[in-house]
Amino acid sequence: MRFDRIRLQNFKPYAETDLDLTDGVTVIHGLNGSGKSSLLEACFFALYGARALDENLEDVMTTGTEEAEIELWFTHDGGSYHIHRRLRKSGDRVQTAKCLLEGPDVSVDGARDVRGFVADLLRMDAEAFVNCAYVRQGEVNKLINATPSQRQDTIDDLLQLGKLEEYRVRAGKARLGVEDVLTERRGALSKVESQIEAKEDAGLHERLNALETELGEVDDQIERYEDQREKAVETRENAEEVLETYREKRAELDELAEDIADLRETIESDERKRETLRSEVGEARDSVEEIRDRIEKKRAETTLDEVTSDAIAARRDELDEREAEIRSDLTDVRERRTMLSNQAKKLRERAEEFESRAAEKRSRADELDDDAEDAEEELEQRSARLEELEAELESLTAEFEDAPVELGEAASHRDEVRETLTDVRAELTETNAEGENVRDRLTEARELRDEGKCPECGQPVEDSPHVDSIGEYEARIEELEATLSDLRERRETLNSRLERAESLVETENRIGELRNSRELFEQRIEDARETVEERRTEAETLREAADKLEAEADEKRTAATTQAEAAEDAAETVEGLESDLESVAEAESRLDTLSDLRSKLTETESEIERLEERRESIAELNDERRERLAEKRDRRSELADEVDESTVEEAKAKKEKAENYLEQVDEELATLREKRDSLQSDIGGVNGELEQLEALREDRDELAARVDALESLHAETEELEAMYGDLRAELRQRNVETLERMLNETFDLVYGNDAYSRIRLDGEYELTVFQKDGTALDPEQLSGGERALFNLSLRCAIYRLLAEGIEGAAPMPPLILDEPTVFLDSGHVSRLVDLVDEMRDLGVRQIIIVSHDDELVGAADELVTVEKDPTSNRSSVRQEDPEELIAAESFAGD
């Protein structure tokens, strides 16, 4: 597997970055804090999302931005894949707005699904990735500093041995689960056997026979009483039938009397309705005549010869056609009127705009003339000031004609005079001090001479004292006084020369200022002349433009008048067409009235027919009612003859006697039935217990079979648990031996010190380093550089073991080293370079290293330089040739 390309937008310090990655060794270098590690973190984040972060999503988005994008293209097992993640800020939170992975015949959407797909594809989750292929900054000693159990869990997970431990644990849990179920089933079996024994001792069959005998006797008694009851019920029902027949005939007589009265009333009511309908028919016929008169009058107002549906429709078609023509013409004329009015309005507005712009230009031209006059006045003032400056400059320059120095050397001259004056003053001070000293010695010599002592040594002088030294002192004093006089005279002269020199310096400075001012005024005078010319030219141009605008305004106003007149003509045409449209509408209204009157005439004629039909229908109904009235009167006479009062009294007596018997027998039957129910319940209870006994026996057989199966399953789970443990131990030992061999090969390659002989890795992943003399050392006892190199060797050995163990399956991810030289000195860095070369020779397809070390840069196939702009604080990358970069740095160092 290899990374092909990474594209970032607003990810950490990167505003916009697109980087291609190739096979071989790629070194990413740059200053500390430039963003080198962020490139690797971006690749890791693209694969695993938030699981790859030690921080929040808010921390990976560039400060001050609302969205971030991370895209990674990678190749795995011959297939090309592309992951696109987009983050969006919502309030104070950052969420994943898009996460999509696309590959050969696959598309995965959603952060969780993409992370799961990548973990399955690479056979490692985010934690396994950093433990195997990605040595992050500051974690170079992670595996060494881990405890043996932590190191064991980490390496077992990478070698997929954790799955075997997981299976062993599952088998152990299954064994415990089987034990729990087996114990439960054994207890249930014992309980069922106890229940079966109790029920077998209860004599259930004897109790069932006694209860069934007693139930038969009760059933016989109930059967006798029920037969007698049925006879009493039959007698009561016959009596009730007689009474019901009497009640029905009596009710029918009453109903017949009501029906006869109702029929009489209905016949009389309908006859009245027929008379009313006859009057309504007469009124409707009068209305028909009136409508026909109105139709004839309305027809006379139209051009129709006859009022028929076809004639009205034909006339309406003519009017509709005429209306369509008028409306079409009216629409065209209205649009023309609107267009002309709008054109006239826009032309007037355009004319006003031209006049306004012309006025503005003339006003601006006047302002420019005023500016030109002001510039001319300023030009005169500056010219006068320039003349004053020239005069002053000439006067000051003349002062150097009789000066002791040339113009431009006044400051140096002043410094020389000042320095000479300082020397004279120092010499004057020294001479004064020496004179005072000589005078003191002269006074002392004179006092000694007067006392008879030698003025040289102070010893007593025999006879006359010596006076030679006194004369020397006096001569020296005269010499010093003459020197002091000369020095004072020179000091006064130098003071005068210094005042003159300082005056010349001031004059020289003033001349410089005047020359600068003169250049400035000359430039300003030239600028003022150019301003006057520009203002005059621009004013003339503006007035010419104003003349053109006023001419265009006159043209626009004339055109506006023409368009307005044409709009008025169009308005008159609109009025005429609207009048024609009203005439058509009136004609259509008359046609609508005729059509409505014809419809009303048809409805009225139909109403007359309907009323006539109703009168005939009512007459037919009344004839039928009269026939039914005669039939009901005949039936009433028949029923009156059939009613017999003596039969009714006899039926009442039989019913009362039967009801008294039924009341008594029902009480006895209720008692017997209650006893029967109790016996049936007892029999059901005994039968239920017998069924329970049979069910318990079946449960006992099933539980016994289940206990046997569980005991067999328990033995199988014990064997399975032991098998997974033994297999894991065997595979771990094989991997430990291979890893120990690879670790020693790698460590021997990169560690050139003869102090250490080998490294031991035991079955519990405890690491031990042996010196040449056989002394065993814990890796923690190694120096910082040795520990770092030791850990890199261990990580590379694990990587080799995983790569070789896959044997042709999906290849390993790139080997990524982030700042691996932090704890290494120059010698150890050279060995790290050897390690990188060895991994490349062993077939690692892609190695990515973050470092600023020159040796690693020299070992790179591809070099990526990361730089941060100090102004924007944004990082950028560029790809370089490692050999050219090293050559350039060497040349710069020379």
Secondary structure, DSSP 8 states (H G I E B T S, - for coil): -EEEEEEEEEETTEEEEEEE--SEEEEEEESTTSSHHHHHHHHHHHHHGGGG-SS-HHHHB-TT-SEEEEEEEEEETTEEEEEEEEEEEETTEEEEEEEEEEETTEEEESHHHHHHHHHHHHT--HHHHHHHTEE-TT-TTHHHHS-HHHHHHHHHHHTTHHHHHHHHHHHHHHHHHHHHHHHHHHHHHHHHHHHHHHHHTT-HHHHHHHHHHHHHHHHHHHHHHHHHHHHHHHHHHHHHHHHHHHHHHHHHHHHHHHHHHHHHHHHHHHHHHHHHHHHHHHHHHHHHHHHHHHHHHHHHTSS-SS--HHHHHHHHHHHHHHHHHHHHHHHHHHHHHHHHHHHHHHHHHHHHHHHHHHHHHHHHHHHHHHHHHHHHHHHHHHHHHHHHHHHHHHHHHHTTSSSSS-TT-HHHHHHHHHHHHHHHHHHHHHHHHHHHHHHHHHHHHHHHHHHTB-TTT--B-SSS---HHHHHHHHHHHHHHHHHHHHHHHHHHHHHHHHHHHHHHHHHHHHHHHHHHHHHHHHHHHHHHHHHHHHHHHHHHHHHHHHHHHHHHHHHHHHHHHHHHHHHHHHHHHHHHHHHHHHHHHHHHHHHHHHHHHHHHHHHHHHHHHHHHHHHHHHHHHHHHHHHHHHHHHHHHHHHHH--HHHHHHHHHHHHHHHHHHHHHHHHHHHHHHHHHHHHHHHHHHHHHHHHHHHHHHHHHHHHHHHHHHHHHHHHHHHHHHHHHHHHHHHHHHHHHHHHHHHHHHHHHH---TTEEEEEE-TT--EEEEETTS-EE-GGGS-HHHHHHHHHHHHHHHHHHHHHHHTTSS----EEEESTTTT--HHHHHHHHHHHHHHHHTT-SEEEEE---HHHHHT-SEEEEEEEETTTTEEEEEEE-HHHHHHHHHHHH-
